[in-house]
Amino acid sequence: SLSFPEKLWKMLESDEFRSIWWSEGGKYVAINEKLFEEEVLGRERPLRVFATQKMKSFLRQLNLYGFTKVRRDFQRSASLPEFLAEEDAASAHSQILYYYNPAFNREHPHLLEKCKRG
């Protein structure tokens, strides 16, 4: 079975989910918290992606694998799909969470193996 970072990567690369996407050209993971809880964590077996159904537990996993939450003070997203996802979330008043891990970068998939549990 896939590791947590591998599952996360597959989700980000698939077109199946609207609640999570690559931000800032693949350097950050952006999560629409409310939608993610419904769309991903709310899934029943056998469609469940992660072992947990709680946002708190999912975020703890991110932290265990070296992801840090980043404040969103940088520029608006350059890519249209990112921009639209952020606009949708903003209009729905749901929070977008941004996470960063130097070993988790869309441009450098070979770094994924460095994403180890701390």
C-alpha positions in Angstrom: 0.0 0.0 0.0 1.1 3.6 -0.6 2.6 5.8 2.1 0.8 8.9 3.2 2.9 11.3 1.0 2.4 9.0 -2.0 -1.4 9.0 -1.5 -1.3 12.8 -1.2 0.8 13.1 -4.4 -1.6 10.9 -6.3 -4.6 13.0 -5.1 -2.9 16.2 -6.2 -2.1 14.7 -9.6 -5.6 13.4 -10.2 -8.5 15.4 -11.5 -10.9 13.7 -9.1 -10.7 16.1 -6.2 -11.8 19.7 -6.1 -10.8 20.2 -2.4 -7.0 19.9 -2.7 -4.6 21.2 -5.3 -1.0 22.2 -6.0 -0.5 25.9 -5.3 2.3 28.3 -6.3 3.4 26.2 -9.2 3.6 22.9 -7.3 5.5 24.1 -4.2 2.6 24.2 -1.8 -0.4 21.9 -1.1 -3.6 23.9 -0.9 -6.6 22.4 1.0 -10.1 23.7 1.0 -10.9 22.5 4.5 -14.7 22.2 4.5 -14.8 20.6 1.0 -11.9 18.3 1.9 -13.7 17.0 4.9 -16.8 16.1 2.8 -15.1 15.1 -0.4 -12.1 13.1 1.0 -12.4 12.3 4.6 -16.2 11.7 4.4 -15.7 8.7 2.0 -16.7 5.3 3.1 -14.8 2.1 2.5 -13.6 1.0 -0.1 -13.3 4.5 -1.5 -11.6 5.9 1.5 -8.3 7.5 0.7 -6.8 7.9 4.2 -7.3 5.8 7.3 -8.8 8.8 9.2 -12.0 10.6 8.8 -11.0 13.5 11.0 -9.4 16.7 9.8 -7.3 17.0 12.9 -5.8 13.5 12.4 -5.1 14.3 8.7 -3.3 17.5 9.6 -1.3 15.7 12.3 -0.2 13.3 9.5 1.0 16.2 7.4 3.0 17.5 10.4 4.5 14.1 11.1 5.8 14.0 7.5 7.5 17.3 7.8 4.8 19.6 6.3 4.5 23.1 7.8 1.5 25.3 7.6 2.2 28.5 5.8 0.5 31.8 6.0 -0.9 32.9 2.8 0.7 36.4 2.3 2.2 35.7 -1.1 0.7 36.8 -4.4 -2.6 35.5 -5.8 -2.1 32.3 -7.8 -0.9 32.6 -11.3 -2.6 29.6 -12.8 -6.3 29.9 -13.7 -7.5 26.6 -12.0 -5.7 27.6 -8.8 -7.1 31.1 -8.9 -10.7 29.8 -9.5 -10.4 27.2 -6.7 -9.3 30.0 -4.3 -12.1 32.3 -5.5 -14.7 29.5 -5.0 -13.4 28.9 -1.5 -13.3 32.5 -0.6 -16.9 33.0 -1.8 -17.9 30.0 0.2 -16.2 31.4 3.3 -14.3 28.2 3.8 -10.7 28.3 4.9 -7.9 27.4 2.6 -4.9 25.8 4.3 -1.5 25.9 2.8 1.2 23.4 3.6 4.8 23.3 2.5 7.5 20.6 2.6 10.8 21.1 0.8 10.8 17.4 -0.2 7.2 17.6 -1.6 7.4 19.5 -4.9 5.5 18.8 -8.1 8.6 19.7 -10.2 10.8 17.2 -8.3 8.9 13.9 -7.8 12.2 12.1 -7.0 12.3 14.0 -3.7 9.2 12.2 -2.5 11.3 9.4 -1.1 12.8 11.9 1.4 9.3 12.5 2.8 9.6 10.4 5.8 7.7 10.3 9.1 9.5 12.3 11.7 
